[in-house]
Amino acid sequence: MIGHDSAMGGARRDGVARQDGGVSSLRALPGVETVLAELRGGGHPHALALEAARTAIARAREAVRNGGPAPPTAAIAAEAQAILRRLARPSLGRAVNATGVILQTNLGRAPLGERAIAAMTEAARGYSNLEFDLAEGTRGSRHEHVRDLVRRVTGAEDGLAVNNNAAALLMALQVFARGREVIVSRGEAVEIGGRFRIPDVLRESGARLVEVGTTNRTYAADYAAALGDETAAILRVHRSNFEVTGFTARPEASELAALAHARGALLLDDLGSGCLVETVDYGIPHEPTVGESLRAGADLVLFSGDKLLGGPQCGVIAGREALVAELRRHPLARALRVDKLTIAALNATLAAYLAGAEREEIPVWRMLALDEPQLRPRAEAWARAAGGRGRVVESRSVVGGGAAPGAGRPTWCAALRAERGAERLTRALRGADPPIVARVEDGETLLDPRTVDERDDAHVAAAIAALTAPDAGGRP
Ligand SMILES: *Cc1c(COP(=O)(O)O)cnc(C)c1O
């Protein structure tokens, strides 16, 4: 179904309504019971059907008050049916991501691999040993399930998963720095997105922010000068969604670790994306990995599960055993804990890395690895579906999600021209079922196959054909 079409639009004009100010037309409108009786099928909840009937009647009344004729009962019932379909549709639904942004936060970031999906399904369907020690028959800890795999894939002494990386950072700061100082470079006191600002998180945690350096250049000496008895930690933050280029300076993690440790303070590294592999192998600039940060001496490394890791939404804290154990015992660990479905998906995702199978199994890496031979023919097929209105253009897919800012991979997109404008066509694509999300560039609608599951290719082609056909009456 495309767009919102009112069944009332086609009602006949009727002179009576205008002559008597619409009173007799209002009387001619059906009652709720009449419209309800027409709403059959679908087994929709009565409350929704009632709301749909009332809304449709209210709209008809409004149309009459505005001087229009009373719509026939059948038209009101059809309107109610359309309203009911919208009301009954679950709010969260599948979407086709043709934007070429791999980690699109608004579209749910990382799609999960089949292993993770299977693990989640299994954990969802029945009972599990979530917090049960099967050998002893006693209470166990959900954290045990994550610990071992995080250790193995990152090389950390210990690891803990919480709700997301924002929660991980808040927790680490609150547990280890409340009432004390945390040193952050001015170049890293950033807003990651969605109002997530490092200075705000610090304030919420009860830690005191000590900013050092400048936006573009911060030296080890700046940190050294700020370190004192009140310092709980140095916090390093991945800038995530922007680049500072040119005249810049940033100390190595190892220098900061040495400085912090000499004063009994911690080095916390908020890596953001949680990369476990070498991104250069995928044609994008080097992203700092979790292992590198730990080897450089970070005491705790924090990262998201659903960015470059390619797993479910969660925040992982990896690092020194004594520190992670303290976090695990803290009441916040309970408040921010992950559920069994997340644990199942995270473990399956980490297991793919352990097996060295991330390129094949984890969609984020699989998508990044796609090259011209896999992409161009798909873009060509979509362009052909648009008849004379489509062509193939070279463009760039980007990682998104705050990883590798500014970096991208060459890609091939279908570029569509629509008679009534690219914005309109792009909106109409979003009205497809399932919706197709594309982007507008230079007056054309661009669809990037890199982020589209091949199983959706035919759906995309059909939607393009329907929306760009010369007889797509009233459509773009
Ligand atoms: C994305 C990001 C966060 C927030 O992570 P969520 O998992 O979305 O809560 C925090 N810090 C950095 C550096 C990030 O890139």
The ligand as an ORCA input file, in Angstrom:
! r2SCAN-3c Opt
* xyz 0 1
  C      28.344      4.907     19.570
  C      29.221      5.366     20.661
  C      28.776      5.362     21.984
  C      27.374      4.938     22.353
  O      27.230      3.574     22.148
  P      25.774      2.907     22.214
  O      26.045      1.439     22.122
  O      25.005      3.455     21.082
  O      25.181      3.274     23.515
  C      29.634      5.792     22.963
  N      30.881      6.194     22.667
  C      31.350      6.199     21.407
  C      32.740      6.670     21.147
  C      30.532      5.782     20.350
  O      30.996      5.801     19.101
*
